[in-house]
Amino acid sequence: MRWTREDIESLDRKKRLNLINSITGIKPANLVGTKDGEFSNLAIISSVVHLSSNPALIGFIMRPSTVERNTLDNIKNNREYTINHVASGFQKKAHYTSVKLPKEHSEFKECGLTEEYINEFQAPFVRESKIKMGLSLEEIIPIRSSQTSMIVGRVEFLEVEKECLNELYYVDLEKSDTVGISGLNSYYTLKKSASYPYVRLTEFPPENWDN
């Protein structure tokens, strides 16, 4: 099937939402942990992206703030937050953190996940996650065309379970049981299919394209 821009814009709202949200493929499933005084908050997101290794910067997209966004408010106020990989063993619990609860009700407690504090970091980590990131807010970049924002954070802390890290410090997402998201509610397990070298002109093209 093929669609022009006019075709897409004339689609039923739900069909358009599903199509555009899933057309980009598998995205990482992560939980963002924040704190507002005594109240902790946990929200699933699928837009985490590496921005820079030096300085170490990670970004993610925050949906329009036309309604109350506890996660965004907490990040603005406290300037610290966590990003935690979602594994298949708790993906259903992670998914249900998308419920719109009053800020007095923690998604950790309501969804059966464990709040964890490490190295005096103010924001809560997810104990069940094998890969955890602690970040400080660097900047918020408004995206006017969609009324969304990119939240840019500097990596202040990392925790990766040993079996998920090779000798070159490459994170093995298959061993961590990390899952991906397509669209808003479909989850996929990740399996490593290959590993290739850094491509140099002197080594191009490869001897064999088939493997």
N, C-alpha and C positions, 0 to 999 in steps of 0.2 A: 504494500500500500504506500501511497505517496500523498503528502499534504503540502499545500502552499501556506504561506503565512495567513492568508485569508481563511483557508480551510481550518487551520489550527484555532484561530480566534473564534470561529463559528461553531466549534465543537461544544457538546454538552460540557458543563463546567467540570464535572467529576472525571469524564474521559480525558479532557485536556490536562487536568491536574495529574492524573495517573501517567499519561503519555510523557509529558515533559519532565516529570520527576524521575521517571525510570529510564528515559532515553540515554542518559549520561553513563549508565552502567553501574557497577558495584562501587559503593562508597564506604569509607570506614565507619564502623559503629563505635561511638564513644559516649561516655557519660561525663558531663561537666558537673563538678561539685563546687558549691559556693556556700557562703554563710552570711546570715544577717543577724548579728547579735547572737541570741541563743538558738535561732532557727536555722537549720541546715536545709539545703535545697539540692536536688539532683535532677538533671535533665538530659535526655538522650539527644544527640546531634549526629548528623551524617556529613558534615562539611569540613572536617578538620583537614588542614593542608600545611605542608612544610613550606616556609617562606625563606628561611636563611639558616645556614649552619654556623656562621660566625658574623654577627652574634646569632645565638640559637633562638630563632623566632618561629612560632607556630600560630596559624590563624584559623578562625572558623567564622561562619556566617550566622548572624543573629537575625531572626525573622523580624518583620516590621513591628515597631514598638507602639502601634496604634491601640494595643491592649496592654495590660500589665504584664511585664516580663520580669519575674523575680530574679532569674539568672542574671540578666543584664543589669538590673538595679544593684544586685549584690556585688558584681564585678566592679561597677563604677564606684561603689561606696568603700569596698574593702581592698580593691586592686590586687587581690590574690584569688586564684581559682585552680581547680585541678581538672585534668583530662585523663580518663581511665578507659582502657580498651574493654570492649564487651566480648565475653567468651560465650560459646554455645551453651555452657552449663547454666548461665543465668540470663540468657537473651530475652526470655519472656518477661522476667522481672524488670529488666532494663527497658524494654519496650513500653511497659505500663507507667514508667516515670513521665511519660508525655501527658498524663492526666493533669488537668488544671485544678490543682489543690490550692486552698488558702495557704499563705506563706507560713502560718502557724503549724501546718501539718507537713512533716518531712517526708519526702519521697523515699528516703532511706528506710524509714520505719514502715511506711504504708506498703512498700513494694518488697520488703524482706531482704534488703541489702544492708551491709555492715559499714557503718561510718568509722573511718580510721584517721587518726592524726599522726603525722610523721614530722620529725625535726622541727617542732614548734611552728610548722606551717599552719596558717590560720584557717585555710579552707580544708574541707574533708575529702579524703581519698576513699575509693571503694576497695575494701579489703579483698573482695573476691577477684579483683582484676590482677592479672599477671604483669601488666604493663601500666605504669602510672606516671603522670607528668604533673609537676607543680609549676605554675606560671604566675608571673606578675604582669599586670596590665601595662602594655607599652603604648598603645594608641587604639582609638576607635575610628575607623574610616567609614563615613557614610556613603552608601551606594544609592544615589538619588533616584535612579531609574526604577528601582524596585522597593525603595523605602526600607531597605535592609542595612545592616552594618557588618563590616568585617572587624572582628575583635582580634587584635594582634597582641600576643603575649610573649614575654621573654622566659625561656626555660630556666627555672631556678633549682629544680630538683627532678631526678629521674629514678625510677625503680623498675628493673626488669629482672624477672626470675632467671637464674643462671642457665637453665636448660633451653631458654628461648634466645640465647645470644651465642654467636659463634666466635672464633678466635679473633676475627677482624671487627667484632662488635656490630655485626649485621644482625638485626632483629628478625628472627624466624617466626612469621605470623602463623604458620601451620602448627608449630610446636606450642605457641601461646594459645591456640584454639580461638584466636580472634575471628569475629564474624564481620561480614559486610552487609550493607543495606542497599536494596534497590527500591526506588520510590520511597514511600513513607512507611511501609509495613511488611516488606518481604525480606527475609534474612537468608544469607548464604554462608556456608562454611568456605574457608579458603584453603587451597592446596597448592603448594609450590610445584610449578611445572618445569622450570628451568632457571639457570643462572648464567648470565653472559658477562664477558669482560667489558671494561671501559673501552669504547670504540675509538681507535686512532686511525688517522688516514693511512698510515703505513701498514695497517692490518686490515684494510678494507679493499675489496669485499672479502667475506669469509670464504674458507675453502668449500664449505657445504652449507646451502640454505635450508636443508631439510631437517636439521636437528639442532 
